Amino acid sequence: MSCFETITDMKLAYADGCENPAGISRKIYWIPESYLASIAAPAAGGTTAASLVTISDPHVLKAGKAPIEMILLYEKSGANSTLEGEKKSKIAKGTIEAFIPFIGAQNVGTAKIVKNQNGILLFKGAEGGPGFWQAGNEDIMVDVENIDMNFGTGPTGEKGIKVTFGWYGASPFYRYDSELPVPAP
């Protein structure tokens, strides 16, 4: 059981008058577990609320492996988290939907490869800035829950691929304050 007696700065607030755009950025990065040599985690013994979910060290990729970039349609993509479970034993259930408005051989082939993988996702919020938000961790990876491909109906039908990622975890998201991992030499 985790108790947080040493955390004294807990607060849920917003900065009045500041920009707070919704959504996720156009690029997300899928890193399959098989690509990762090591997965960084929040430092042990954190004393602030932010330290419980902030990852400062970089993830290390295996030689020749790189994150899989997905360029998505902002208006049809997003990330969210809810709580599931009993009254005092809840766990976060997260979902990211990534809609790519194009069906082509490379996209279909990539979907075929990632459909049975688990790993972590790195993404930026619509506000941009340094660092990433991370879904999944070494203990509980993100799964590809579904891939919908739609060629559209009629002349105005929406054509594209929607990848739905899902996971459970003690934290809905982590703050990854390092650079995008690069392939090891």
Backbone as CSV, one residue per row, in Angstrom:
resi,resn,N_x,N_y,N_z,CA_x,CA_y,CA_z,C_x,C_y,C_z
1,MET,0.844,-1.178,0.000,0.000,0.000,0.000,0.888,1.239,0.000
2,SER,0.567,2.187,-0.838,1.317,3.431,-0.917,0.650,4.494,-0.066
3,CYS,1.421,5.098,0.804,0.949,6.242,1.593,1.846,7.423,1.240
4,PHE,1.286,8.597,1.297,2.023,9.765,0.827,2.173,10.811,1.928
5,GLU,2.568,10.391,3.140,2.716,11.317,4.261,3.787,12.373,4.025
6,THR,4.784,12.060,3.170,5.887,13.013,2.953,5.548,14.072,1.911
7,ILE,4.444,13.931,1.211,4.044,14.896,0.188,3.206,15.978,0.853
8,THR,3.695,17.220,0.812,2.992,18.301,1.513,2.481,19.397,0.586
9,ASP,2.725,19.275,-0.729,2.328,20.363,-1.633,1.153,19.985,-2.538
10,MET,0.296,19.083,-2.090,-0.824,18.648,-2.927,-1.807,19.791,-3.163
11,LYS,-2.238,19.923,-4.431,-3.151,20.991,-4.797,-3.647,20.726,-6.214
12,LEU,-4.922,20.917,-6.457,-5.472,20.878,-7.806,-5.901,22.295,-8.141
13,ALA,-5.284,22.901,-9.143,-5.555,24.307,-9.443,-5.282,24.576,-10.914
14,TYR,-5.568,25.769,-11.330,-5.210,26.221,-12.673,-4.682,27.637,-12.562
15,ALA,-3.941,28.033,-13.579,-3.380,29.386,-13.590,-4.356,30.296,-14.311
16,ASP,-5.058,31.118,-13.577,-6.058,32.013,-14.145,-5.424,32.965,-15.149
17,GLY,-6.039,33.064,-16.316,-5.549,33.984,-17.340,-4.495,33.396,-18.256
18,CYS,-4.082,32.157,-18.045,-3.061,31.531,-18.892,-3.717,30.715,-20.004
19,GLU,-2.993,30.530,-21.078,-3.469,29.673,-22.157,-3.589,28.241,-21.637
20,ASN,-4.651,27.556,-22.045,-4.875,26.177,-21.628,-5.588,25.427,-22.754
21,PRO,-4.915,25.292,-23.921,-5.583,24.650,-25.051,-5.791,23.151,-24.810
22,ALA,-6.898,22.647,-25.316,-7.225,21.229,-25.159,-6.624,20.417,-26.298
23,GLY,-6.546,19.118,-26.085,-6.121,18.201,-27.134,-4.665,17.800,-27.018
24,ILE,-4.261,16.950,-27.948,-2.870,16.508,-28.014,-2.280,16.972,-29.346
25,SER,-0.959,17.047,-29.393,-0.299,17.546,-30.597,-0.456,16.555,-31.750
26,ARG,-0.084,16.977,-32.931,-0.253,16.168,-34.136,0.650,14.946,-34.196
27,LYS,1.711,14.897,-33.406,2.630,13.759,-33.456,2.639,13.047,-32.108
28,ILE,2.507,11.730,-32.171,2.703,10.900,-30.990,3.748,9.851,-31.355
29,TYR,4.373,9.296,-30.340,5.457,8.350,-30.572,5.179,7.060,-29.813
30,TRP,5.040,5.977,-30.564,4.802,4.643,-30.013,6.140,3.940,-29.907
31,ILE,6.470,3.455,-28.700,7.732,2.740,-28.495,7.386,1.349,-27.967
32,PRO,7.448,0.335,-28.825,7.153,-1.020,-28.375,8.130,-1.477,-27.289
33,GLU,7.643,-2.307,-26.403,8.481,-2.833,-25.316,9.736,-3.502,-25.868
34,SER,9.613,-4.193,-26.993,10.765,-4.896,-27.572,11.842,-3.939,-28.092
35,TYR,11.535,-2.645,-28.231,12.510,-1.650,-28.675,13.303,-1.066,-27.509
36,LEU,12.836,-1.249,-26.286,13.407,-0.572,-25.120,14.468,-1.422,-24.424
37,ALA,15.673,-0.864,-24.285,16.719,-1.518,-23.499,16.481,-1.268,-22.012
38,SER,16.034,-0.049,-21.673,15.662,0.267,-20.290,14.624,1.371,-20.298
39,ILE,13.752,1.315,-19.295,12.666,2.279,-19.176,12.875,3.065,-17.893
40,ALA,13.007,4.369,-18.031,13.199,5.228,-16.861,11.898,5.335,-16.079
41,ALA,12.005,5.718,-14.809,10.846,5.841,-13.923,11.024,7.076,-13.042
42,PRO,9.947,7.514,-12.388,10.112,8.616,-11.432,11.125,8.234,-10.342
43,ALA,11.868,9.208,-9.861,12.856,8.957,-8.807,12.153,8.449,-7.551
44,ALA,12.768,7.497,-6.888,12.212,6.967,-5.643,12.306,8.023,-4.544
45,GLY,11.360,8.003,-3.631,11.408,8.903,-2.485,11.055,10.334,-2.790
46,GLY,10.229,10.566,-3.806,9.840,11.927,-4.149,9.144,12.619,-2.985
47,THR,9.319,13.934,-2.896,8.723,14.689,-1.785,7.711,15.727,-2.243
48,THR,7.482,15.824,-3.560,6.454,16.733,-4.063,5.454,15.924,-4.878
49,ALA,4.275,16.474,-5.046,3.263,15.779,-5.834,3.768,15.548,-7.261
50,ALA,4.401,16.538,-7.862,4.904,16.400,-9.232,5.984,15.323,-9.334
51,SER,6.800,15.162,-8.290,7.884,14.174,-8.350,7.365,12.739,-8.427
52,LEU,6.125,12.506,-8.015,5.551,11.160,-8.073,5.320,10.692,-9.505
53,VAL,5.213,11.643,-10.442,4.888,11.284,-11.828,5.896,11.830,-12.836
54,THR,6.967,12.476,-12.398,7.944,13.066,-13.312,9.114,12.123,-13.533
55,ILE,9.400,11.867,-14.811,10.527,11.022,-15.219,11.575,11.948,-15.824
56,SER,12.741,12.049,-15.173,13.790,12.960,-15.638,14.856,12.262,-16.466
57,ASP,15.100,10.994,-16.197,16.126,10.253,-16.939,15.561,9.786,-18.277
58,PRO,16.422,9.650,-19.282,15.924,9.219,-20.589,15.701,7.705,-20.661
59,HIS,14.758,7.294,-21.502,14.616,5.888,-21.842,15.760,5.535,-22.789
60,VAL,16.198,4.285,-22.775,17.276,3.837,-23.650,16.709,2.805,-24.622
61,LEU,16.908,3.070,-25.912,16.434,2.160,-26.951,17.530,1.177,-27.339
62,LYS,17.125,0.039,-27.866,18.067,-0.942,-28.386,18.651,-0.426,-29.695
63,ALA,19.804,-0.955,-30.069,20.477,-0.535,-31.299,19.551,-0.723,-32.498
64,GLY,19.526,0.296,-33.359,18.744,0.219,-34.585,17.250,0.451,-34.414
65,LYS,16.782,0.709,-33.201,15.353,0.921,-32.954,15.079,2.402,-32.727
66,ALA,13.935,2.858,-33.212,13.532,4.251,-33.049,12.036,4.280,-32.763
67,PRO,11.558,5.326,-32.066,10.114,5.434,-31.840,9.358,5.458,-33.171
68,ILE,8.166,4.890,-33.178,7.314,4.906,-34.364,6.470,6.174,-34.291
69,GLU,6.712,7.084,-35.230,5.995,8.355,-35.259,4.625,8.163,-35.912
70,MET,3.608,8.723,-35.286,2.268,8.720,-35.861,1.831,10.179,-35.990
71,ILE,1.513,10.578,-37.211,1.044,11.942,-37.463,-0.472,11.864,-37.589
72,LEU,-1.160,12.534,-36.693,-2.601,12.352,-36.594,-3.371,13.628,-36.847
73,LEU,-4.668,13.485,-36.967,-5.559,14.611,-37.159,-5.978,15.115,-35.784
74,TYR,-5.579,16.332,-35.462,-5.827,16.927,-34.146,-7.300,16.866,-33.749
75,GLU,-8.186,17.200,-34.676,-9.608,17.301,-34.361,-10.258,15.967,-34.036
76,LYS,-9.617,14.853,-34.394,-10.211,13.530,-34.198,-9.399,12.659,-33.250
77,SER,-8.461,13.236,-32.519,-7.575,12.465,-31.662,-7.577,13.061,-30.260
78,GLY,-7.252,12.245,-29.272,-7.204,12.763,-27.915,-6.767,11.726,-26.910
79,ALA,-6.555,12.186,-25.676,-6.134,11.329,-24.569,-7.026,11.608,-23.372
80,ASN,-7.393,10.562,-22.653,-8.171,10.760,-21.440,-7.913,9.628,-20.464
81,SER,-8.353,9.838,-19.236,-8.195,8.829,-18.192,-9.367,8.916,-17.239
82,THR,-9.813,7.776,-16.764,-10.872,7.691,-15.765,-10.407,6.731,-14.682
83,LEU,-11.150,6.672,-13.596,-10.828,5.721,-12.530,-11.812,4.560,-12.564
84,GLU,-11.294,3.376,-12.322,-12.123,2.184,-12.219,-11.753,1.464,-10.934
85,GLY,-12.682,0.698,-10.423,-12.396,-0.104,-9.243,-13.322,0.202,-8.097
86,GLU,-13.032,-0.397,-6.974,-13.848,-0.240,-5.777,-13.588,1.098,-5.108
87,LYS,-14.353,1.391,-4.118,-14.356,2.700,-3.472,-12.963,3.207,-3.082
88,LYS,-12.155,2.411,-2.435,-10.823,2.857,-1.987,-9.683,2.078,-2.645
89,SER,-9.968,1.399,-3.730,-8.896,0.691,-4.446,-9.050,0.936,-5.944
90,LYS,-8.913,2.194,-6.307,-9.103,2.588,-7.698,-7.794,2.494,-8.488
91,ILE,-7.949,2.333,-9.797,-6.823,2.326,-10.714,-7.217,3.180,-11.924
92,ALA,-6.251,3.853,-12.507,-6.523,4.699,-13.668,-6.645,3.833,-14.914
93,LYS,-7.641,4.119,-15.734,-7.819,3.473,-17.039,-7.651,4.574,-18.080
94,GLY,-6.586,4.487,-18.856,-6.294,5.513,-19.844,-6.582,5.054,-21.261
95,THR,-6.916,6.012,-22.110,-7.182,5.744,-23.522,-6.611,6.887,-24.364
96,ILE,-5.964,6.530,-25.439,-5.546,7.509,-26.438,-6.085,7.032,-27.776
97,GLU,-6.783,7.930,-28.454,-7.265,7.649,-29.797,-6.477,8.507,-30.771
98,ALA,-5.862,7.850,-31.745,-5.061,8.537,-32.752,-5.687,8.283,-34.122
99,PHE,-6.204,9.337,-34.737,-6.821,9.202,-36.055,-5.869,9.728,-37.111
100,ILE,-5.501,8.857,-38.045,-4.620,9.209,-39.146,-5.488,9.250,-40.401
101,PRO,-5.685,10.430,-41.010,-6.645,10.569,-42.103,-6.111,10.125,-43.466
102,PHE,-5.571,8.913,-43.531,-5.040,8.412,-44.787,-4.905,6.899,-44.697
103,ILE,-5.299,6.219,-45.756,-5.079,4.779,-45.850,-4.154,4.557,-47.036
104,GLY,-3.002,3.994,-46.762,-2.022,3.668,-47.795,-1.266,2.431,-47.341
105,ALA,-0.473,1.862,-48.218,0.232,0.619,-47.910,1.136,0.750,-46.683
106,GLN,1.846,1.889,-46.544,2.737,2.051,-45.393,1.930,2.108,-44.095
107,ASN,0.819,2.849,-44.093,-0.015,2.940,-42.885,-0.639,1.595,-42.536
108,VAL,-1.143,0.869,-43.538,-1.763,-0.434,-43.274,-0.700,-1.422,-42.786
109,GLY,0.480,-1.392,-43.389,1.560,-2.279,-42.943,2.007,-1.968,-41.527
110,THR,2.112,-0.678,-41.185,2.469,-0.295,-39.814,1.399,-0.762,-38.842
111,ALA,0.123,-0.598,-39.188,-0.973,-1.065,-38.328,-0.885,-2.572,-38.121
112,LYS,-0.533,-3.305,-39.169,-0.387,-4.760,-39.059,0.711,-5.129,-38.057
113,ILE,1.783,-4.358,-38.043,2.906,-4.637,-37.140,2.550,-4.291,-35.695
114,VAL,1.964,-3.124,-35.458,1.761,-2.662,-34.075,0.548,-3.289,-33.391
115,LYS,-0.337,-3.949,-34.123,-1.604,-4.419,-33.555,-1.431,-5.373,-32.375
116,ASN,-0.352,-6.118,-32.309,-0.155,-7.076,-31.220,0.992,-6.686,-30.295
117,GLN,1.381,-5.422,-30.315,2.485,-4.964,-29.473,1.965,-4.282,-28.217
118,ASN,2.819,-4.212,-27.224,2.578,-3.334,-26.079,3.828,-2.493,-25.892
119,GLY,3.683,-1.356,-25.216,4.820,-0.459,-25.060,4.419,0.792,-24.310
120,ILE,5.070,1.905,-24.639,4.742,3.197,-24.031,4.469,4.194,-25.156
121,LEU,3.709,5.228,-24.829,3.411,6.307,-25.773,3.925,7.616,-25.213
122,LEU,4.567,8.406,-26.045,4.979,9.753,-25.681,4.218,10.727,-26.567
123,PHE,3.688,11.776,-25.959,2.952,12.781,-26.727,3.048,14.116,-26.012
124,LYS,2.795,15.170,-26.752,2.739,16.516,-26.177,1.286,16.945,-26.136
125,GLY,0.962,17.773,-25.160,-0.351,18.395,-25.153,-0.390,19.457,-26.227
126,ALA,-1.570,19.980,-26.503,-1.716,21.011,-27.534,-0.905,22.262,-27.204
127,GLU,-0.559,22.453,-25.928,0.211,23.633,-25.536,1.669,23.550,-25.971
128,GLY,2.145,22.350,-26.365,3.532,22.192,-26.812,4.513,22.311,-25.659
129,GLY,5.665,22.906,-25.908,6.679,23.086,-24.875,7.610,21.894,-24.759
130,PRO,8.573,21.981,-23.840,9.541,20.894,-23.673,8.913,19.681,-22.994
131,GLY,9.558,18.550,-23.150,9.091,17.332,-22.507,7.870,16.739,-23.180
132,PHE,7.439,15.605,-22.648,6.310,14.859,-23.195,5.443,14.368,-22.053
133,TRP,4.225,13.990,-22.376,3.396,13.186,-21.491,3.628,11.741,-21.891
134,GLN,3.616,10.852,-20.928,3.860,9.437,-21.197,2.694,8.609,-20.697
135,ALA,2.276,7.668,-21.527,1.279,6.673,-21.136,1.996,5.339,-20.995
136,GLY,1.725,4.649,-19.897,2.348,3.354,-19.646,3.678,3.494,-18.928
137,ASN,4.116,2.394,-18.345,5.412,2.351,-17.677,5.934,0.922,-17.716
138,GLU,7.048,0.675,-17.059,7.660,-0.646,-17.110,6.753,-1.719,-16.514
139,ASP,5.980,-1.369,-15.501,5.120,-2.350,-14.839,3.845,-2.647,-15.613
140,ILE,3.230,-1.611,-16.166,1.982,-1.796,-16.913,2.107,-1.052,-18.236
141,MET,2.280,-1.819,-19.297,2.456,-1.252,-20.631,1.104,-0.884,-21.252
142,VAL,1.186,-0.057,-22.279,0.031,0.309,-23.092,-0.181,-0.797,-24.131
143,ASP,-1.435,-1.142,-24.381,-1.775,-2.116,-25.425,-2.468,-1.405,-26.572
144,VAL,-2.349,-1.960,-27.758,-3.166,-1.512,-28.877,-4.501,-2.238,-28.710
145,GLU,-5.545,-1.482,-28.358,-6.845,-2.093,-28.109,-7.629,-2.335,-29.391
146,ASN,-7.480,-1.428,-30.360,-8.254,-1.572,-31.582,-7.636,-0.731,-32.693
147,ILE,-7.805,-1.195,-33.915,-7.435,-0.421,-35.097,-8.632,-0.471,-36.040
148,ASP,-9.241,0.688,-36.262,-10.362,0.806,-37.195,-9.850,1.414,-38.481
149,MET,-10.159,0.762,-39.611,-9.836,1.326,-40.916,-11.148,1.576,-41.640
150,ASN,-11.276,2.783,-42.183,-12.516,3.163,-42.822,-12.207,3.848,-44.144
151,PHE,-12.748,3.307,-45.218,-12.570,3.916,-46.535,-13.627,4.965,-46.819
152,GLY,-14.524,5.197,-45.854,-15.554,6.215,-46.018,-16.757,5.685,-46.778
153,THR,-17.863,6.377,-46.606,-19.097,6.028,-47.293,-19.499,7.216,-48.159
154,GLY,-19.618,6.968,-49.437,-20.002,8.052,-50.328,-18.908,9.092,-50.491
155,PRO,-19.239,10.186,-51.163,-18.221,11.193,-51.473,-17.747,12.009,-50.276
156,THR,-18.488,12.002,-49.175,-18.084,12.808,-48.027,-17.695,11.956,-46.825
157,GLY,-17.554,10.658,-47.021,-17.199,9.778,-45.910,-15.789,10.032,-45.410
158,GLU,-15.585,9.781,-44.151,-14.269,10.029,-43.542,-13.378,8.808,-43.726
159,LYS,-12.274,8.990,-44.401,-11.339,7.918,-44.718,-10.141,8.017,-43.790
160,GLY,-9.750,6.894,-43.185,-8.574,6.919,-42.338,-8.457,5.716,-41.430
161,ILE,-7.460,5.782,-40.566,-7.159,4.720,-39.605,-7.219,5.321,-38.205
162,LYS,-7.986,4.702,-37.322,-8.023,5.136,-35.929,-7.417,4.024,-35.069
163,VAL,-6.326,4.343,-34.384,-5.669,3.407,-33.471,-6.076,3.800,-32.059
164,THR,-6.625,2.839,-31.321,-7.006,3.074,-29.928,-6.034,2.341,-29.026
165,PHE,-5.338,3.109,-28.194,-4.400,2.563,-27.213,-5.071,2.588,-25.841
166,GLY,-4.810,1.608,-25.005,-5.391,1.595,-23.669,-4.444,0.979,-22.660
167,TRP,-4.628,1.334,-21.385,-3.780,0.822,-20.314,-4.446,1.068,-18.967
168,TYR,-3.964,0.363,-17.978,-4.310,0.592,-16.582,-3.036,0.969,-15.858
169,GLY,-3.124,1.770,-14.812,-1.929,2.123,-14.061,-2.239,2.881,-12.792
170,ALA,-1.264,2.936,-11.906,-1.418,3.684,-10.658,-1.526,5.175,-10.941
171,SER,-0.893,5.630,-12.022,-0.967,7.030,-12.435,-1.582,7.081,-13.833
172,PRO,-2.482,8.022,-14.084,-3.071,8.085,-15.422,-2.050,8.419,-16.500
173,PHE,-1.113,9.307,-16.213,-0.056,9.693,-17.131,1.190,10.017,-16.312
174,TYR,2.335,10.043,-16.990,3.593,10.484,-16.390,4.099,11.676,-17.185
175,ARG,4.906,12.498,-16.553,5.557,13.617,-17.232,6.975,13.184,-17.559
176,TYR,7.286,13.045,-18.855,8.598,12.612,-19.316,9.391,13.858,-19.692
177,ASP,10.280,14.294,-18.799,11.035,15.530,-18.989,12.428,15.242,-19.546
178,SER,12.479,14.474,-20.595,13.729,14.185,-21.266,13.483,14.311,-22.771
179,GLU,14.521,14.126,-23.557,14.382,14.209,-25.011,13.760,12.929,-25.544
180,LEU,13.238,13.017,-26.758,12.710,11.840,-27.423,13.836,10.825,-27.538
181,PRO,13.610,9.584,-27.115,14.687,8.593,-27.189,15.158,8.386,-28.626
182,VAL,16.471,8.175,-28.783,17.062,7.934,-30.093,17.679,6.548,-30.095
183,PRO,17.863,5.970,-31.276,18.452,4.631,-31.341,19.858,4.595,-30.760
184,ALA,20.168,3.527,-30.041,21.523,3.336,-29.531,22.436,3.042,-30.723
185,PRO,23.698,3.459,-30.638,24.621,3.203,-31.762,24.930,1.724,-31.921
